[in-house]
Amino acid sequence: MTLLLVRHGQTDWNREPARCLGWAEVELNEAGRGQARDLGRALQGRGVQLIVTSHLVRARETAELIHEELGGELRFVVDPRLAETHRGEWETRRFTSIMREEPDVWRHYREQPQTFRFPGGESLEAQQRRVLACLRDCALDGRTTLLVTHGGSIRLTRCFLEGQGIDAFHVTKTANGGVDEIDTGGLAGRIDAHLARAG
């Protein structure tokens, strides 16, 4: 079976000068809605049986538009474990302002993401644990599942799948509306082992 991991469509805050979204509630812009509809049409015939989405509005809206394009009858589940990192005091701020006003904290985020916690928010390690737990549950479910999530969640999943650790968090990027395809063979066991080691 396969999991299809999708990043939500574009919002105005994803465009330069970009802002830190985290759990801030920002709707898709027109380009993002178009990306979601195009993706839904592209996924027709892929055998998607279940849609699971982050609770944040930009992901939910993406999932709803894809759901419509796939006929509107698939089971649709909201799972907060797929959410972006809770980014605390950084949320809504422009990245350029954060870099200028908090250079030491920004350097920690960029150079040592494994040990980083957003000021007043969540660590990337905590986010990775909950995202992987959701993926494990979907893999055990056995259906071809579309999971609509966020850039950070996808990058943390890649860190796990590629065995690189969270220090590789900034190595890859994922575009709005991008799709990662994951083979579920042995996935649940790998995640359980990882979560047991992580404590």
Order of alpha helices (4+ residues) and beta strands (2+ residues): beta-alpha-beta-alpha-beta-alpha-alpha-alpha-beta-alpha-beta-alpha
